[in-house]
Amino acid sequence: MSTGTPEFEFVRTAACRDPRVNNCPEVATNVPGVVALRDSSRPDMVVTYTSAEWADLTAAVKAGEYDLSA
């Protein structure tokens, strides 16, 4: 029986695959048109984006828009 919630397959960056690191961002792109993001220390809290919203967010991050050291 389906609950209506997609089954996301989350992955981590290579730097976060060390078992001593337990609070990494995880991203799932296996559901068409959806990008899901979560913190490995809080796996039940999932934020989803459309592909366009994800592209906008990553472009803003790359451009330094969210640079906390500024």
The first five atom37 places (N, CA, C, CB, O) and aatype in JSON, in Angstrom:
{
  "aatype": [12, 15, 16, 7, 16, 14, 6, 13, 6, 13, 19, 1, 16, 0, 0, 4, 1, 3, 14, 1, 19, 2, 2, 4, 14, 6, 19, 0, 16, 2, 19, 14, 7, 19, 19, 0, 10, 1, 3, 15, 15, 1, 14, 3, 12, 19, 19, 16, 18, 16, 15, 0, 6, 17, 0, 3, 10, 16, 0, 0, 19, 11, 0, 7, 6, 18, 3, 10, 15, 0],
  "atom_mask": [
    [1, 1, 1, 1, 1],
    [1, 1, 1, 1, 1],
    [1, 1, 1, 1, 1],
    [1, 1, 1, 0, 1],
    [1, 1, 1, 1, 1],
    [1, 1, 1, 1, 1],
    [1, 1, 1, 1, 1],
    [1, 1, 1, 1, 1],
    [1, 1, 1, 1, 1],
    [1, 1, 1, 1, 1],
    [1, 1, 1, 1, 1],
    [1, 1, 1, 1, 1],
    [1, 1, 1, 1, 1],
    [1, 1, 1, 1, 1],
    [1, 1, 1, 1, 1],
    [1, 1, 1, 1, 1],
    [1, 1, 1, 1, 1],
    [1, 1, 1, 1, 1],
    [1, 1, 1, 1, 1],
    [1, 1, 1, 1, 1],
    [1, 1, 1, 1, 1],
    [1, 1, 1, 1, 1],
    [1, 1, 1, 1, 1],
    [1, 1, 1, 1, 1],
    [1, 1, 1, 1, 1],
    [1, 1, 1, 1, 1],
    [1, 1, 1, 1, 1],
    [1, 1, 1, 1, 1],
    [1, 1, 1, 1, 1],
    [1, 1, 1, 1, 1],
    [1, 1, 1, 1, 1],
    [1, 1, 1, 1, 1],
    [1, 1, 1, 0, 1],
    [1, 1, 1, 1, 1],
    [1, 1, 1, 1, 1],
    [1, 1, 1, 1, 1],
    [1, 1, 1, 1, 1],
    [1, 1, 1, 1, 1],
    [1, 1, 1, 1, 1],
    [1, 1, 1, 1, 1],
    [1, 1, 1, 1, 1],
    [1, 1, 1, 1, 1],
    [1, 1, 1, 1, 1],
    [1, 1, 1, 1, 1],
    [1, 1, 1, 1, 1],
    [1, 1, 1, 1, 1],
    [1, 1, 1, 1, 1],
    [1, 1, 1, 1, 1],
    [1, 1, 1, 1, 1],
    [1, 1, 1, 1, 1],
    [1, 1, 1, 1, 1],
    [1, 1, 1, 1, 1],
    [1, 1, 1, 1, 1],
    [1, 1, 1, 1, 1],
    [1, 1, 1, 1, 1],
    [1, 1, 1, 1, 1],
    [1, 1, 1, 1, 1],
    [1, 1, 1, 1, 1],
    [1, 1, 1, 1, 1],
    [1, 1, 1, 1, 1],
    [1, 1, 1, 1, 1],
    [1, 1, 1, 1, 1],
    [1, 1, 1, 1, 1],
    [1, 1, 1, 0, 1],
    [1, 1, 1, 1, 1],
    [1, 1, 1, 1, 1],
    [1, 1, 1, 1, 1],
    [1, 1, 1, 1, 1],
    [1, 1, 1, 1, 1],
    [1, 1, 1, 1, 1]
  ],
  "atom_positions": [
    [[0.84, -1.19, 0.0], [0.0, 0.0, 0.0], [0.88, 1.24, 0.0], [-0.95, 0.0, 1.22], [1.82, 1.34, 0.8]],
    [[0.6, 2.18, -0.86], [1.38, 3.42, -0.98], [0.82, 4.47, -0.03], [1.37, 3.94, -2.43], [-0.4, 4.61, 0.11]],
    [[1.72, 5.22, 0.61], [1.29, 6.28, 1.51], [1.2, 7.62, 0.8], [2.24, 6.4, 2.69], [0.8, 8.62, 1.39]],
    [[1.58, 7.64, -0.5], [1.57, 8.89, -1.24], [2.86, 9.67, -1.12], [0.0, 0.0, 0.0], [3.03, 10.69, -1.79]],
    [[3.78, 9.21, -0.28], [5.06, 9.87, -0.11], [6.1, 9.14, -0.95], [5.48, 9.9, 1.4], [6.23, 7.92, -0.84]],
    [[6.84, 9.86, -1.78], [7.85, 9.17, -2.61], [8.94, 8.54, -1.75], [8.47, 10.15, -3.61], [9.23, 9.01, -0.65]],
    [[9.53, 7.5, -2.26], [10.66, 6.83, -1.59], [11.95, 7.45, -2.09], [10.64, 5.28, -1.84], [12.45, 7.09, -3.15]],
    [[12.48, 8.38, -1.32], [13.71, 9.07, -1.71], [14.92, 8.2, -1.42], [13.83, 10.42, -0.99], [14.96, 7.48, -0.42]],
    [[15.9, 8.26, -2.31], [17.17, 7.57, -2.13], [18.23, 8.65, -1.9], [17.53, 6.66, -3.37], [18.77, 9.22, -2.84]],
    [[18.53, 8.91, -0.63], [19.44, 9.99, -0.26], [20.89, 9.57, -0.41], [19.17, 10.44, 1.16], [21.24, 8.42, -0.13]],
    [[21.73, 10.51, -0.84], [23.17, 10.29, -0.95], [23.89, 11.44, -0.25], [23.62, 10.18, -2.45], [23.34, 12.53, -0.06]],
    [[25.13, 11.17, 0.14], [25.98, 12.17, 0.79], [27.19, 12.44, -0.1], [26.44, 11.68, 2.2], [27.51, 11.65, -0.99]],
    [[27.84, 13.56, 0.15], [29.09, 13.82, -0.54], [30.16, 12.86, 0.0], [29.54, 15.3, -0.36], [29.99, 12.28, 1.07]],
    [[31.22, 12.69, -0.74], [32.3, 11.79, -0.32], [32.87, 12.19, 1.04], [33.4, 11.77, -1.37], [33.23, 11.33, 1.83]],
    [[32.96, 13.47, 1.3], [33.51, 13.95, 2.58], [32.66, 13.52, 3.76], [33.64, 15.46, 2.56], [33.15, 13.44, 4.89]],
    [[31.4, 13.26, 3.53], [30.49, 12.9, 4.61], [30.27, 11.41, 4.75], [29.17, 13.57, 4.4], [29.46, 10.98, 5.57]],
    [[30.97, 10.61, 4.0], [30.8, 9.16, 4.09], [31.62, 8.56, 5.23], [31.19, 8.51, 2.78], [31.52, 7.36, 5.5]],
    [[32.42, 9.38, 5.88], [33.19, 8.93, 7.04], [32.21, 8.66, 8.18], [34.27, 9.99, 7.45], [31.42, 9.55, 8.52]],
    [[32.22, 7.48, 8.79], [31.25, 7.17, 9.85], [31.37, 8.07, 11.08], [31.42, 5.74, 10.27], [30.46, 8.1, 11.9]],
    [[32.48, 8.78, 11.22], [32.63, 9.69, 12.37], [31.87, 10.99, 12.17], [34.11, 9.99, 12.62], [31.68, 11.75, 13.12]],
    [[31.44, 11.26, 10.93], [30.69, 12.47, 10.61], [29.21, 12.09, 10.56], [31.17, 13.12, 9.26], [28.82, 11.24, 9.77]],
    [[28.4, 12.73, 11.4], [27.0, 12.31, 11.46], [26.0, 13.45, 11.24], [26.72, 11.67, 12.78], [24.83, 13.31, 11.6]],
    [[26.43, 14.54, 10.68], [25.5, 15.65, 10.45], [25.77, 16.29, 9.09], [25.62, 16.71, 11.57], [26.18, 17.45, 8.99]],
    [[25.53, 15.52, 8.06], [25.81, 15.97, 6.7], [24.52, 16.21, 5.94], [26.67, 14.95, 5.97], [23.51, 15.57, 6.21]],
    [[24.56, 17.12, 4.98], [23.41, 17.26, 4.1], [23.34, 16.04, 3.19], [23.49, 18.57, 3.27], [24.35, 15.53, 2.72]],
    [[22.12, 15.59, 2.95], [21.87, 14.47, 2.04], [20.87, 14.93, 0.99], [21.35, 13.22, 2.82], [19.92, 15.65, 1.29]],
    [[21.09, 14.51, -0.24], [20.25, 14.93, -1.36], [19.74, 13.7, -2.09], [21.04, 15.87, -2.33], [20.46, 12.73, -2.28]],
    [[18.47, 13.76, -2.49], [17.87, 12.7, -3.3], [17.34, 13.32, -4.59], [16.74, 11.97, -2.53], [16.62, 14.31, -4.56]],
    [[17.7, 12.72, -5.71], [17.23, 13.2, -7.01], [16.57, 12.07, -7.8], [18.38, 13.8, -7.82], [16.41, 12.19, -9.02]],
    [[16.21, 10.98, -7.14], [15.66, 9.82, -7.84], [14.18, 9.93, -8.19], [15.87, 8.61, -7.0], [13.68, 9.1, -8.94]],
    [[13.47, 10.92, -7.67], [12.07, 11.13, -8.0], [12.01, 12.23, -9.07], [11.22, 11.53, -6.72], [12.42, 13.36, -8.8]],
    [[11.51, 11.93, -10.25], [11.52, 12.91, -11.35], [10.85, 14.24, -10.97], [10.81, 12.33, -12.56], [9.74, 14.28, -10.45]],
    [[11.58, 15.33, -11.25], [11.06, 16.67, -11.0], [11.16, 17.15, -9.57], [0.0, 0.0, 0.0], [10.73, 18.26, -9.25]],
    [[11.72, 16.32, -8.68], [11.8, 16.67, -7.26], [13.23, 16.49, -6.78], [10.83, 15.81, -6.41], [13.89, 15.5, -7.12]],
    [[13.71, 17.44, -5.99], [14.99, 17.32, -5.29], [14.65, 17.38, -3.81], [16.03, 18.44, -5.72], [14.02, 18.34, -3.35]],
    [[15.07, 16.37, -3.06], [14.8, 16.32, -1.63], [16.1, 16.53, -0.87], [14.13, 14.97, -1.23], [17.16, 16.05, -1.29]],
    [[16.02, 17.25, 0.22], [17.19, 17.59, 1.02], [16.88, 17.31, 2.48], [17.61, 19.08, 0.82], [15.77, 17.58, 2.95]],
    [[17.86, 16.76, 3.2], [17.69, 16.52, 4.63], [19.06, 16.56, 5.31], [16.99, 15.17, 4.9], [20.09, 16.48, 4.65]],
    [[19.04, 16.69, 6.61], [20.23, 16.64, 7.46], [20.31, 15.22, 7.99], [20.19, 17.72, 8.63], [19.32, 14.71, 8.52]],
    [[21.45, 14.57, 7.87], [21.58, 13.19, 8.32], [21.28, 13.02, 9.81], [22.97, 12.67, 8.01], [20.91, 11.93, 10.24]],
    [[21.44, 14.07, 10.58], [21.14, 13.96, 12.01], [19.65, 14.11, 12.3], [21.92, 15.02, 12.79], [19.21, 13.84, 13.42]],
    [[18.87, 14.53, 11.3], [17.41, 14.64, 11.42], [16.75, 14.05, 10.16], [16.98, 16.13, 11.64], [16.15, 14.8, 9.39]],
    [[16.86, 12.76, 9.96], [16.4, 12.17, 8.7], [14.89, 12.24, 8.46], [16.81, 10.75, 8.66], [14.45, 12.06, 7.32]],
    [[14.11, 12.5, 9.48], [12.66, 12.59, 9.29], [12.21, 13.94, 8.77], [11.94, 12.28, 10.58], [11.06, 14.1, 8.37]],
    [[13.09, 14.93, 8.78], [12.75, 16.28, 8.31], [13.29, 16.44, 6.89], [13.34, 17.39, 9.27], [14.49, 16.64, 6.69]],
    [[12.4, 16.36, 5.92], [12.78, 16.41, 4.5], [12.18, 17.67, 3.87], [12.3, 15.13, 3.75], [10.99, 17.96, 4.04]],
    [[13.0, 18.4, 3.16], [12.56, 19.58, 2.41], [12.64, 19.22, 0.94], [13.44, 20.85, 2.75], [13.65, 18.68, 0.48]],
    [[11.59, 19.52, 0.19], [11.6, 19.22, -1.24], [11.55, 20.5, -2.07], [10.42, 18.32, -1.59], [10.98, 21.51, -1.66]],
    [[12.17, 20.41, -3.22], [12.24, 21.51, -4.18], [11.87, 20.98, -5.55], [13.65, 22.17, -4.21], [12.06, 19.8, -5.84]],
    [[11.34, 21.84, -6.4], [11.22, 21.47, -7.8], [12.63, 21.56, -8.39], [10.2, 22.4, -8.58], [13.53, 22.12, -7.77]],
    [[12.8, 21.02, -9.58], [14.11, 21.11, -10.23], [14.52, 22.57, -10.45], [14.11, 20.36, -11.58], [15.68, 22.92, -10.28]],
    [[13.56, 23.41, -10.81], [13.85, 24.84, -11.04], [14.22, 25.54, -9.74], [12.63, 25.54, -11.67], [15.16, 26.34, -9.71]],
    [[13.51, 25.24, -8.66], [13.83, 25.85, -7.37], [15.22, 25.43, -6.91], [12.78, 25.46, -6.3], [15.97, 26.24, -6.36]],
    [[15.58, 24.16, -7.12], [16.9, 23.67, -6.75], [17.99, 24.38, -7.56], [16.99, 22.14, -6.95], [19.03, 24.75, -7.02]],
    [[17.74, 24.56, -8.85], [18.7, 25.27, -9.69], [18.9, 26.7, -9.21], [18.24, 25.25, -11.17], [20.02, 27.2, -9.18]],
    [[17.81, 27.37, -8.84], [17.9, 28.74, -8.31], [18.68, 28.77, -7.01], [16.5, 29.33, -8.09], [19.53, 29.65, -6.81]],
    [[18.4, 27.83, -6.11], [19.1, 27.79, -4.82], [20.59, 27.54, -5.01], [18.5, 26.71, -3.92], [21.41, 28.25, -4.43]],
    [[20.95, 26.54, -5.8], [22.37, 26.25, -5.97], [23.1, 27.38, -6.67], [22.54, 24.96, -6.75], [24.27, 27.64, -6.37]],
    [[22.44, 28.05, -7.6], [23.07, 29.21, -8.26], [23.32, 30.32, -7.24], [22.18, 29.74, -9.41], [24.37, 30.96, -7.27]],
    [[22.37, 30.56, -6.34], [22.54, 31.6, -5.32], [23.66, 31.25, -4.35], [21.24, 31.8, -4.55], [24.42, 32.13, -3.96]],
    [[23.76, 29.98, -3.97], [24.84, 29.55, -3.08], [26.19, 29.73, -3.77], [24.64, 28.06, -2.66], [27.13, 30.26, -3.17]],
    [[26.29, 29.31, -5.01], [27.54, 29.45, -5.76], [27.93, 30.9, -5.93], [27.42, 28.8, -7.12], [29.12, 31.22, -5.98]],
    [[26.96, 31.79, -6.03], [27.23, 33.21, -6.21], [27.57, 33.91, -4.9], [26.03, 33.89, -6.85], [27.89, 35.1, -4.9]],
    [[27.5, 33.18, -3.78], [27.85, 33.76, -2.49], [26.71, 34.48, -1.81], [0.0, 0.0, 0.0], [26.93, 35.19, -0.83]],
    [[25.51, 34.33, -2.32], [24.35, 35.03, -1.75], [24.09, 34.65, -0.29], [23.11, 34.74, -2.58], [23.53, 35.44, 0.46]],
    [[24.48, 33.46, 0.1], [24.24, 32.98, 1.46], [25.53, 32.87, 2.26], [23.53, 31.64, 1.43], [25.6, 32.09, 3.22]],
    [[26.54, 33.62, 1.88], [27.83, 33.59, 2.57], [27.68, 34.22, 3.95], [28.92, 34.32, 1.74], [27.5, 35.43, 4.07]],
    [[27.76, 33.41, 4.98], [27.57, 33.9, 6.35], [28.78, 34.65, 6.88], [27.25, 32.75, 7.26], [28.69, 35.32, 7.91]],
    [[29.91, 34.55, 6.2], [31.1, 35.25, 6.67], [31.16, 36.69, 6.19], [32.35, 34.52, 6.22], [32.03, 37.46, 6.6]],
    [[30.24, 37.06, 5.32], [30.24, 38.42, 4.76], [29.71, 39.42, 5.75], [29.41, 38.48, 3.48], [29.64, 40.61, 5.45]]
  ]
}
